[in-house]
Amino acid sequence: MASDLVVLDVSDGVARVTLNRPDARNAISAALADEIVAAFDTIADSDARCVVLEGAGPSFCAGGDVQAMLDGIEGDVPAAQRVDLVIRSVNRAVGRVYECSLPTVAKIDGPAFGAGAGLAIACDVQLASPAAKISFGFRRVGLALDSGVSFLLPRLVGLNTAKELVFTGELVSADRARELGIFTRVFESDSFEEGVANLVETIATGPTVALTASKRLLNQRPDSFESASGSEAMAQGVAFGTRDHAEGAAAFVEGRSPQFEGR
């Protein structure tokens, strides 16, 4: 990347995107948001098969840049212009993560707050350590929801629970977040890195074409069985023609583990 606000590393089929603003708890400035988008654009043209999103230092992401918000208020920047900044940068970055065709994993080893929480739940899988916490506490700075939280959160926890989390701004512990379905797994501190690495490897060495198709099908949220099965049939039509399907079928018959290539 051109700057170090976001660090991108692609190796062994895994793209690792690190928010690298630890002194500000990885708060999403306009520049950092733009670099998230640029990183995911680069990933789209790479040989990555899975994406891991994490924060440098003890925080995952503190959300929007509150200092920039305060500077805008003190500088008499019109509210409409400040709203446009949120829509253009933060929302665009979170949307780019959500729309990524590859499986995405949020590696959460510290607090995720506000838009940072939105960034975490925009990923497909949320893996947490006991140090992880999450809050949709936009109320703390007198703001309504943004970063797609009104779309994402109710689909994870249900409408009533989503309202409670937003109305109270509760800082949710890792275990409670797991119980609510916000985090998919919580590892013990001494097994966090290994647990994340093992699950990421499982995803990255899978049949990538089939997994990306499955992700797309799940995100579509069809309104009927007929609609779902029709979309599935089209996706299977593509998957049947892949080398990974041929390998998987052969491995199944031969009683061995498949060696998928992602093609």
ChimeraX commands (.cxc) that place a marker at each C-alpha (Angstrom):
marker #1 position 0.00,0.00,0.00 radius 0.5
marker #1 position 1.10,3.63,-0.57 radius 0.5
marker #1 position 0.72,4.50,3.11 radius 0.5
marker #1 position 0.92,2.50,6.30 radius 0.5
marker #1 position -2.58,3.27,7.64 radius 0.5
marker #1 position -3.59,-0.10,6.21 radius 0.5
marker #1 position -1.09,-2.91,5.77 radius 0.5
marker #1 position -1.88,-5.60,3.21 radius 0.5
marker #1 position -0.07,-8.91,2.96 radius 0.5
marker #1 position -1.07,-11.70,0.59 radius 0.5
marker #1 position 0.60,-15.06,1.04 radius 0.5
marker #1 position -0.39,-18.73,0.95 radius 0.5
marker #1 position -3.84,-17.84,-0.35 radius 0.5
marker #1 position -4.64,-15.54,2.57 radius 0.5
marker #1 position -4.94,-11.75,2.34 radius 0.5
marker #1 position -4.27,-10.09,5.70 radius 0.5
marker #1 position -5.57,-6.55,6.04 radius 0.5
marker #1 position -4.34,-4.76,9.16 radius 0.5
marker #1 position -5.71,-1.42,10.32 radius 0.5
marker #1 position -2.48,0.27,11.33 radius 0.5
marker #1 position -3.35,3.29,13.39 radius 0.5
marker #1 position -2.80,1.89,16.89 radius 0.5
marker #1 position -2.17,5.25,18.57 radius 0.5
marker #1 position -5.73,6.21,17.65 radius 0.5
marker #1 position -7.11,2.72,18.40 radius 0.5
marker #1 position -7.41,2.24,14.62 radius 0.5
marker #1 position -10.16,4.87,14.32 radius 0.5
marker #1 position -11.43,5.17,10.77 radius 0.5
marker #1 position -10.27,8.45,9.32 radius 0.5
marker #1 position -11.18,9.33,5.75 radius 0.5
marker #1 position -7.67,8.36,4.65 radius 0.5
marker #1 position -7.78,5.00,6.43 radius 0.5
marker #1 position -11.21,4.27,4.95 radius 0.5
marker #1 position -9.91,4.99,1.47 radius 0.5
marker #1 position -7.01,2.61,2.07 radius 0.5
marker #1 position -9.38,-0.16,3.17 radius 0.5
marker #1 position -11.17,0.20,-0.16 radius 0.5
marker #1 position -7.85,0.22,-2.03 radius 0.5
marker #1 position -6.68,-2.91,-0.17 radius 0.5
marker #1 position -9.83,-4.83,-1.06 radius 0.5
marker #1 position -9.54,-3.68,-4.68 radius 0.5
marker #1 position -6.00,-5.10,-4.72 radius 0.5
marker #1 position -7.20,-8.35,-3.15 radius 0.5
marker #1 position -9.78,-8.75,-5.91 radius 0.5
marker #1 position -6.94,-8.97,-8.44 radius 0.5
marker #1 position -4.77,-11.29,-6.32 radius 0.5
marker #1 position -4.64,-15.04,-5.81 radius 0.5
marker #1 position -6.11,-14.74,-2.30 radius 0.5
marker #1 position -8.78,-17.25,-1.33 radius 0.5
marker #1 position -9.65,-15.83,2.10 radius 0.5
marker #1 position -9.33,-12.40,3.76 radius 0.5
marker #1 position -8.46,-11.70,7.40 radius 0.5
marker #1 position -9.19,-8.22,8.80 radius 0.5
marker #1 position -7.57,-7.18,12.07 radius 0.5
marker #1 position -6.35,-4.16,14.01 radius 0.5
marker #1 position -2.82,-3.36,15.09 radius 0.5
marker #1 position -2.26,-2.94,18.81 radius 0.5
marker #1 position -4.76,-3.62,21.60 radius 0.5
marker #1 position -7.89,-2.45,19.73 radius 0.5
marker #1 position -9.68,-3.84,16.72 radius 0.5
marker #1 position -11.20,-0.50,15.73 radius 0.5
marker #1 position -12.55,2.44,17.74 radius 0.5
marker #1 position -14.98,3.43,14.98 radius 0.5
marker #1 position -15.20,6.79,13.32 radius 0.5
marker #1 position -12.53,9.41,13.97 radius 0.5
marker #1 position -14.12,11.41,16.80 radius 0.5
marker #1 position -11.33,14.01,16.76 radius 0.5
marker #1 position -12.09,14.69,13.10 radius 0.5
marker #1 position -15.78,15.04,14.02 radius 0.5
marker #1 position -14.89,17.55,16.74 radius 0.5
marker #1 position -12.63,19.46,14.39 radius 0.5
marker #1 position -15.52,19.68,11.93 radius 0.5
marker #1 position -17.85,21.05,14.60 radius 0.5
marker #1 position -15.31,23.59,15.89 radius 0.5
marker #1 position -14.47,24.60,12.33 radius 0.5
marker #1 position -18.14,25.25,11.54 radius 0.5
marker #1 position -18.15,22.65,8.78 radius 0.5
marker #1 position -21.81,22.30,7.70 radius 0.5
marker #1 position -23.56,19.16,8.98 radius 0.5
marker #1 position -24.40,18.10,5.42 radius 0.5
marker #1 position -20.72,18.13,4.52 radius 0.5
marker #1 position -19.83,16.08,7.59 radius 0.5
marker #1 position -22.56,13.55,6.75 radius 0.5
marker #1 position -21.21,13.31,3.22 radius 0.5
marker #1 position -17.80,12.45,4.63 radius 0.5
marker #1 position -19.32,9.55,6.58 radius 0.5
marker #1 position -21.20,8.25,3.55 radius 0.5
marker #1 position -18.29,8.69,1.17 radius 0.5
marker #1 position -15.55,7.19,3.31 radius 0.5
marker #1 position -16.59,5.09,6.31 radius 0.5
marker #1 position -19.72,3.62,4.77 radius 0.5
marker #1 position -17.92,2.95,1.50 radius 0.5
marker #1 position -15.14,1.10,3.34 radius 0.5
marker #1 position -17.50,-1.07,5.37 radius 0.5
marker #1 position -19.57,-1.72,2.27 radius 0.5
marker #1 position -16.48,-2.81,0.36 radius 0.5
marker #1 position -15.70,-5.35,3.08 radius 0.5
marker #1 position -19.27,-6.66,3.08 radius 0.5
marker #1 position -19.34,-6.95,-0.71 radius 0.5
marker #1 position -16.03,-8.81,-0.98 radius 0.5
marker #1 position -16.66,-12.00,-2.95 radius 0.5
marker #1 position -14.15,-14.02,-0.90 radius 0.5
marker #1 position -14.81,-15.37,2.60 radius 0.5
marker #1 position -13.81,-12.70,5.13 radius 0.5
marker #1 position -12.72,-13.23,8.73 radius 0.5
marker #1 position -12.63,-10.53,11.42 radius 0.5
marker #1 position -9.83,-11.31,13.88 radius 0.5
marker #1 position -10.88,-9.43,17.01 radius 0.5
marker #1 position -8.40,-9.20,19.87 radius 0.5
marker #1 position -9.65,-6.01,21.48 radius 0.5
marker #1 position -12.56,-3.53,21.48 radius 0.5
marker #1 position -14.63,-2.87,18.36 radius 0.5
marker #1 position -16.76,0.25,18.73 radius 0.5
marker #1 position -19.33,2.03,16.59 radius 0.5
marker #1 position -18.31,1.90,12.94 radius 0.5
marker #1 position -15.52,-0.46,14.03 radius 0.5
marker #1 position -18.23,-2.85,15.23 radius 0.5
marker #1 position -19.90,-2.39,11.86 radius 0.5
marker #1 position -16.62,-3.27,10.17 radius 0.5
marker #1 position -16.37,-6.45,12.26 radius 0.5
marker #1 position -19.88,-7.69,11.50 radius 0.5
marker #1 position -19.48,-6.83,7.82 radius 0.5
marker #1 position -17.13,-9.81,7.70 radius 0.5
marker #1 position -18.49,-13.33,7.26 radius 0.5
marker #1 position -16.89,-14.82,10.38 radius 0.5
marker #1 position -15.92,-13.13,13.65 radius 0.5
marker #1 position -13.16,-14.83,15.66 radius 0.5
marker #1 position -12.48,-13.33,19.07 radius 0.5
marker #1 position -10.15,-13.58,22.03 radius 0.5
marker #1 position -11.33,-12.96,25.62 radius 0.5
marker #1 position -9.97,-9.41,25.24 radius 0.5
marker #1 position -12.49,-8.69,22.48 radius 0.5
marker #1 position -15.48,-6.47,23.22 radius 0.5
marker #1 position -18.01,-4.90,20.90 radius 0.5
marker #1 position -20.36,-1.94,21.17 radius 0.5
marker #1 position -22.77,-0.30,18.78 radius 0.5
marker #1 position -22.53,2.79,20.97 radius 0.5
marker #1 position -23.11,5.55,18.44 radius 0.5
marker #1 position -25.25,7.20,21.13 radius 0.5
marker #1 position -22.09,7.96,23.10 radius 0.5
marker #1 position -21.16,10.68,20.61 radius 0.5
marker #1 position -24.75,11.70,19.95 radius 0.5
marker #1 position -25.05,9.99,16.58 radius 0.5
marker #1 position -27.48,7.65,14.88 radius 0.5
marker #1 position -26.36,4.39,13.29 radius 0.5
marker #1 position -24.12,4.30,10.24 radius 0.5
marker #1 position -21.71,1.88,8.51 radius 0.5
marker #1 position -24.56,-0.42,7.58 radius 0.5
marker #1 position -25.28,-1.48,11.17 radius 0.5
marker #1 position -29.06,-1.07,10.74 radius 0.5
marker #1 position -28.83,-3.67,7.96 radius 0.5
marker #1 position -26.26,-6.04,9.46 radius 0.5
marker #1 position -26.97,-6.19,13.19 radius 0.5
marker #1 position -30.67,-7.22,13.19 radius 0.5
marker #1 position -29.80,-10.09,10.86 radius 0.5
marker #1 position -27.39,-11.43,13.47 radius 0.5
marker #1 position -29.27,-10.89,16.72 radius 0.5
marker #1 position -32.88,-10.08,15.79 radius 0.5
marker #1 position -34.60,-6.71,15.76 radius 0.5
marker #1 position -35.42,-6.37,19.47 radius 0.5
marker #1 position -31.92,-7.27,20.67 radius 0.5
marker #1 position -30.40,-4.99,18.04 radius 0.5
marker #1 position -32.52,-2.11,19.36 radius 0.5
marker #1 position -31.43,-2.80,22.93 radius 0.5
marker #1 position -27.75,-2.90,21.99 radius 0.5
marker #1 position -28.10,0.39,20.10 radius 0.5
marker #1 position -30.29,2.17,22.66 radius 0.5
marker #1 position -27.97,1.28,25.58 radius 0.5
marker #1 position -24.63,1.30,23.79 radius 0.5
marker #1 position -23.70,-1.73,25.90 radius 0.5
marker #1 position -20.07,-2.80,25.71 radius 0.5
marker #1 position -20.61,-6.50,25.09 radius 0.5
marker #1 position -18.07,-9.02,26.36 radius 0.5
marker #1 position -16.66,-11.70,24.08 radius 0.5
marker #1 position -18.67,-14.50,25.71 radius 0.5
marker #1 position -21.94,-12.57,25.57 radius 0.5
marker #1 position -21.25,-11.58,21.96 radius 0.5
marker #1 position -20.81,-15.29,21.20 radius 0.5
marker #1 position -24.09,-16.10,22.91 radius 0.5
marker #1 position -25.88,-13.41,20.91 radius 0.5
marker #1 position -24.38,-14.62,17.62 radius 0.5
marker #1 position -22.26,-11.52,17.01 radius 0.5
marker #1 position -19.01,-13.47,17.38 radius 0.5
marker #1 position -18.89,-16.90,15.78 radius 0.5
marker #1 position -16.09,-18.24,18.00 radius 0.5
marker #1 position -14.21,-17.18,21.11 radius 0.5
marker #1 position -10.83,-18.79,21.73 radius 0.5
marker #1 position -8.88,-18.82,24.97 radius 0.5
marker #1 position -6.02,-16.33,25.07 radius 0.5
marker #1 position -3.30,-18.95,24.75 radius 0.5
marker #1 position -4.98,-20.65,21.80 radius 0.5
marker #1 position -6.30,-17.57,19.96 radius 0.5
marker #1 position -3.59,-17.26,17.32 radius 0.5
marker #1 position -3.54,-21.00,16.62 radius 0.5
marker #1 position -7.31,-21.25,16.53 radius 0.5
marker #1 position -7.62,-18.38,14.06 radius 0.5
marker #1 position -4.81,-19.75,11.90 radius 0.5
marker #1 position -6.39,-23.21,11.74 radius 0.5
marker #1 position -9.83,-21.93,10.76 radius 0.5
marker #1 position -8.41,-19.50,8.20 radius 0.5
marker #1 position -6.35,-22.31,6.67 radius 0.5
marker #1 position -9.45,-24.48,6.44 radius 0.5
marker #1 position -11.26,-21.76,4.51 radius 0.5
marker #1 position -8.27,-20.75,2.35 radius 0.5
marker #1 position -7.58,-24.34,1.25 radius 0.5
marker #1 position -11.22,-25.02,0.39 radius 0.5
marker #1 position -12.96,-25.06,-3.00 radius 0.5
marker #1 position -12.90,-21.30,-3.49 radius 0.5
marker #1 position -15.34,-21.09,-6.41 radius 0.5
marker #1 position -17.90,-23.12,-4.49 radius 0.5
marker #1 position -17.36,-21.15,-1.27 radius 0.5
marker #1 position -17.71,-17.76,-2.94 radius 0.5
marker #1 position -20.88,-18.97,-4.66 radius 0.5
marker #1 position -22.23,-20.23,-1.34 radius 0.5
marker #1 position -21.47,-16.88,0.29 radius 0.5
marker #1 position -23.35,-15.07,-2.46 radius 0.5
marker #1 position -26.33,-17.40,-2.06 radius 0.5
marker #1 position -26.48,-16.92,1.71 radius 0.5
marker #1 position -26.19,-13.13,1.42 radius 0.5
marker #1 position -29.07,-13.01,-1.07 radius 0.5
marker #1 position -31.55,-14.11,1.63 radius 0.5
marker #1 position -34.16,-15.50,-0.79 radius 0.5
marker #1 position -37.81,-15.10,0.16 radius 0.5
marker #1 position -38.90,-18.58,-0.90 radius 0.5
marker #1 position -37.63,-22.13,-1.28 radius 0.5
marker #1 position -38.20,-21.95,-5.03 radius 0.5
marker #1 position -36.11,-18.81,-5.35 radius 0.5
marker #1 position -33.32,-20.31,-3.24 radius 0.5
marker #1 position -33.23,-23.62,-5.07 radius 0.5
marker #1 position -33.24,-21.88,-8.45 radius 0.5
marker #1 position -30.23,-19.75,-7.51 radius 0.5
marker #1 position -28.50,-22.81,-6.06 radius 0.5
marker #1 position -28.98,-24.73,-9.30 radius 0.5
marker #1 position -27.28,-21.96,-11.27 radius 0.5
marker #1 position -24.40,-21.84,-8.80 radius 0.5
marker #1 position -23.98,-25.60,-8.95 radius 0.5
marker #1 position -23.85,-25.38,-12.71 radius 0.5
marker #1 position -20.67,-23.33,-12.33 radius 0.5
marker #1 position -19.24,-25.45,-9.50 radius 0.5
marker #1 position -19.72,-28.69,-11.44 radius 0.5
marker #1 position -17.31,-27.39,-14.07 radius 0.5
marker #1 position -14.45,-26.63,-11.68 radius 0.5
marker #1 position -11.26,-28.61,-11.13 radius 0.5
marker #1 position -11.99,-28.55,-7.41 radius 0.5
marker #1 position -15.25,-30.45,-7.93 radius 0.5
marker #1 position -13.41,-33.09,-9.95 radius 0.5
marker #1 position -10.76,-33.34,-7.24 radius 0.5
marker #1 position -13.32,-33.45,-4.44 radius 0.5
marker #1 position -15.34,-36.19,-6.08 radius 0.5
marker #1 position -12.22,-38.26,-6.81 radius 0.5
marker #1 position -10.91,-37.79,-3.27 radius 0.5
marker #1 position -14.25,-38.83,-1.80 radius 0.5
marker #1 position -14.34,-42.04,-3.83 radius 0.5
marker #1 position -10.68,-42.80,-3.07 radius 0.5
marker #1 position -11.09,-42.14,0.65 radius 0.5
marker #1 position -8.49,-39.37,0.90 radius 0.5
marker #1 position -8.46,-35.68,1.75 radius 0.5
marker #1 position -8.98,-33.44,-1.29 radius 0.5
marker #1 position -6.28,-31.03,-2.42 radius 0.5
marker #1 position -8.25,-28.07,-3.70 radius 0.5
marker #1 position -6.61,-25.46,-5.94 radius 0.5
marker #1 position -9.30,-22.80,-5.75 radius 0.5
marker #1 position -10.23,-23.34,-9.41 radius 0.5
marker link #1:1,2 radius 0.2
marker link #1:2,3 radius 0.2
marker link #1:3,4 radius 0.2
marker link #1:4,5 radius 0.2
marker link #1:5,6 radius 0.2
marker link #1:6,7 radius 0.2
marker link #1:7,8 radius 0.2
marker link #1:8,9 radius 0.2
marker link #1:9,10 radius 0.2
marker link #1:10,11 radius 0.2
marker link #1:11,12 radius 0.2
marker link #1:12,13 radius 0.2
marker link #1:13,14 radius 0.2
marker link #1:14,15 radius 0.2
marker link #1:15,16 radius 0.2
marker link #1:16,17 radius 0.2
marker link #1:17,18 radius 0.2
marker link #1:18,19 radius 0.2
marker link #1:19,20 radius 0.2
marker link #1:20,21 radius 0.2
marker link #1:21,22 radius 0.2
marker link #1:22,23 radius 0.2
marker link #1:23,24 radius 0.2
marker link #1:24,25 radius 0.2
marker link #1:25,26 radius 0.2
marker link #1:26,27 radius 0.2
marker link #1:27,28 radius 0.2
marker link #1:28,29 radius 0.2
marker link #1:29,30 radius 0.2
marker link #1:30,31 radius 0.2
marker link #1:31,32 radius 0.2
marker link #1:32,33 radius 0.2
marker link #1:33,34 radius 0.2
marker link #1:34,35 radius 0.2
marker link #1:35,36 radius 0.2
marker link #1:36,37 radius 0.2
marker link #1:37,38 radius 0.2
marker link #1:38,39 radius 0.2
marker link #1:39,40 radius 0.2
marker link #1:40,41 radius 0.2
marker link #1:41,42 radius 0.2
marker link #1:42,43 radius 0.2
marker link #1:43,44 radius 0.2
marker link #1:44,45 radius 0.2
marker link #1:45,46 radius 0.2
marker link #1:46,47 radius 0.2
marker link #1:47,48 radius 0.2
marker link #1:48,49 radius 0.2
marker link #1:49,50 radius 0.2
marker link #1:50,51 radius 0.2
marker link #1:51,52 radius 0.2
marker link #1:52,53 radius 0.2
marker link #1:53,54 radius 0.2
marker link #1:54,55 radius 0.2
marker link #1:55,56 radius 0.2
marker link #1:56,57 radius 0.2
marker link #1:57,58 radius 0.2
marker link #1:58,59 radius 0.2
marker link #1:59,60 radius 0.2
marker link #1:60,61 radius 0.2
marker link #1:61,62 radius 0.2
marker link #1:62,63 radius 0.2
marker link #1:63,64 radius 0.2
marker link #1:64,65 radius 0.2
marker link #1:65,66 radius 0.2
marker link #1:66,67 radius 0.2
marker link #1:67,68 radius 0.2
marker link #1:68,69 radius 0.2
marker link #1:69,70 radius 0.2
marker link #1:70,71 radius 0.2
marker link #1:71,72 radius 0.2
marker link #1:72,73 radius 0.2
marker link #1:73,74 radius 0.2
marker link #1:74,75 radius 0.2
marker link #1:75,76 radius 0.2
marker link #1:76,77 radius 0.2
marker link #1:77,78 radius 0.2
marker link #1:78,79 radius 0.2
marker link #1:79,80 radius 0.2
marker link #1:80,81 radius 0.2
marker link #1:81,82 radius 0.2
marker link #1:82,83 radius 0.2
marker link #1:83,84 radius 0.2
marker link #1:84,85 radius 0.2
marker link #1:85,86 radius 0.2
marker link #1:86,87 radius 0.2
marker link #1:87,88 radius 0.2
marker link #1:88,89 radius 0.2
marker link #1:89,90 radius 0.2
marker link #1:90,91 radius 0.2
marker link #1:91,92 radius 0.2
marker link #1:92,93 radius 0.2
marker link #1:93,94 radius 0.2
marker link #1:94,95 radius 0.2
marker link #1:95,96 radius 0.2
marker link #1:96,97 radius 0.2
marker link #1:97,98 radius 0.2
marker link #1:98,99 radius 0.2
marker link #1:99,100 radius 0.2
marker link #1:100,101 radius 0.2
marker link #1:101,102 radius 0.2
marker link #1:102,103 radius 0.2
marker link #1:103,104 radius 0.2
marker link #1:104,105 radius 0.2
marker link #1:105,106 radius 0.2
marker link #1:106,107 radius 0.2
marker link #1:107,108 radius 0.2
marker link #1:108,109 radius 0.2
marker link #1:109,110 radius 0.2
marker link #1:110,111 radius 0.2
marker link #1:111,112 radius 0.2
marker link #1:112,113 radius 0.2
marker link #1:113,114 radius 0.2
marker link #1:114,115 radius 0.2
marker link #1:115,116 radius 0.2
marker link #1:116,117 radius 0.2
marker link #1:117,118 radius 0.2
marker link #1:118,119 radius 0.2
marker link #1:119,120 radius 0.2
marker link #1:120,121 radius 0.2
marker link #1:121,122 radius 0.2
marker link #1:122,123 radius 0.2
marker link #1:123,124 radius 0.2
marker link #1:124,125 radius 0.2
marker link #1:125,126 radius 0.2
marker link #1:126,127 radius 0.2
marker link #1:127,128 radius 0.2
marker link #1:128,129 radius 0.2
marker link #1:129,130 radius 0.2
marker link #1:130,131 radius 0.2
marker link #1:131,132 radius 0.2
marker link #1:132,133 radius 0.2
marker link #1:133,134 radius 0.2
marker link #1:134,135 radius 0.2
marker link #1:135,136 radius 0.2
marker link #1:136,137 radius 0.2
marker link #1:137,138 radius 0.2
marker link #1:138,139 radius 0.2
marker link #1:139,140 radius 0.2
marker link #1:140,141 radius 0.2
marker link #1:141,142 radius 0.2
marker link #1:142,143 radius 0.2
marker link #1:143,144 radius 0.2
marker link #1:144,145 radius 0.2
marker link #1:145,146 radius 0.2
marker link #1:146,147 radius 0.2
marker link #1:147,148 radius 0.2
marker link #1:148,149 radius 0.2
marker link #1:149,150 radius 0.2
marker link #1:150,151 radius 0.2
marker link #1:151,152 radius 0.2
marker link #1:152,153 radius 0.2
marker link #1:153,154 radius 0.2
marker link #1:154,155 radius 0.2
marker link #1:155,156 radius 0.2
marker link #1:156,157 radius 0.2
marker link #1:157,158 radius 0.2
marker link #1:158,159 radius 0.2
marker link #1:159,160 radius 0.2
marker link #1:160,161 radius 0.2
marker link #1:161,162 radius 0.2
marker link #1:162,163 radius 0.2
marker link #1:163,164 radius 0.2
marker link #1:164,165 radius 0.2
marker link #1:165,166 radius 0.2
marker link #1:166,167 radius 0.2
marker link #1:167,168 radius 0.2
marker link #1:168,169 radius 0.2
marker link #1:169,170 radius 0.2
marker link #1:170,171 radius 0.2
marker link #1:171,172 radius 0.2
marker link #1:172,173 radius 0.2
marker link #1:173,174 radius 0.2
marker link #1:174,175 radius 0.2
marker link #1:175,176 radius 0.2
marker link #1:176,177 radius 0.2
marker link #1:177,178 radius 0.2
marker link #1:178,179 radius 0.2
marker link #1:179,180 radius 0.2
marker link #1:180,181 radius 0.2
marker link #1:181,182 radius 0.2
marker link #1:182,183 radius 0.2
marker link #1:183,184 radius 0.2
marker link #1:184,185 radius 0.2
marker link #1:185,186 radius 0.2
marker link #1:186,187 radius 0.2
marker link #1:187,188 radius 0.2
marker link #1:188,189 radius 0.2
marker link #1:189,190 radius 0.2
marker link #1:190,191 radius 0.2
marker link #1:191,192 radius 0.2
marker link #1:192,193 radius 0.2
marker link #1:193,194 radius 0.2
marker link #1:194,195 radius 0.2
marker link #1:195,196 radius 0.2
marker link #1:196,197 radius 0.2
marker link #1:197,198 radius 0.2
marker link #1:198,199 radius 0.2
marker link #1:199,200 radius 0.2
marker link #1:200,201 radius 0.2
marker link #1:201,202 radius 0.2
marker link #1:202,203 radius 0.2
marker link #1:203,204 radius 0.2
marker link #1:204,205 radius 0.2
marker link #1:205,206 radius 0.2
marker link #1:206,207 radius 0.2
marker link #1:207,208 radius 0.2
marker link #1:208,209 radius 0.2
marker link #1:209,210 radius 0.2
marker link #1:210,211 radius 0.2
marker link #1:211,212 radius 0.2
marker link #1:212,213 radius 0.2
marker link #1:213,214 radius 0.2
marker link #1:214,215 radius 0.2
marker link #1:215,216 radius 0.2
marker link #1:216,217 radius 0.2
marker link #1:217,218 radius 0.2
marker link #1:218,219 radius 0.2
marker link #1:219,220 radius 0.2
marker link #1:220,221 radius 0.2
marker link #1:221,222 radius 0.2
marker link #1:222,223 radius 0.2
marker link #1:223,224 radius 0.2
marker link #1:224,225 radius 0.2
marker link #1:225,226 radius 0.2
marker link #1:226,227 radius 0.2
marker link #1:227,228 radius 0.2
marker link #1:228,229 radius 0.2
marker link #1:229,230 radius 0.2
marker link #1:230,231 radius 0.2
marker link #1:231,232 radius 0.2
marker link #1:232,233 radius 0.2
marker link #1:233,234 radius 0.2
marker link #1:234,235 radius 0.2
marker link #1:235,236 radius 0.2
marker link #1:236,237 radius 0.2
marker link #1:237,238 radius 0.2
marker link #1:238,239 radius 0.2
marker link #1:239,240 radius 0.2
marker link #1:240,241 radius 0.2
marker link #1:241,242 radius 0.2
marker link #1:242,243 radius 0.2
marker link #1:243,244 radius 0.2
marker link #1:244,245 radius 0.2
marker link #1:245,246 radius 0.2
marker link #1:246,247 radius 0.2
marker link #1:247,248 radius 0.2
marker link #1:248,249 radius 0.2
marker link #1:249,250 radius 0.2
marker link #1:250,251 radius 0.2
marker link #1:251,252 radius 0.2
marker link #1:252,253 radius 0.2
marker link #1:253,254 radius 0.2
marker link #1:254,255 radius 0.2
marker link #1:255,256 radius 0.2
marker link #1:256,257 radius 0.2
marker link #1:257,258 radius 0.2
marker link #1:258,259 radius 0.2
marker link #1:259,260 radius 0.2
marker link #1:260,261 radius 0.2
marker link #1:261,262 radius 0.2
marker link #1:262,263 radius 0.2
view
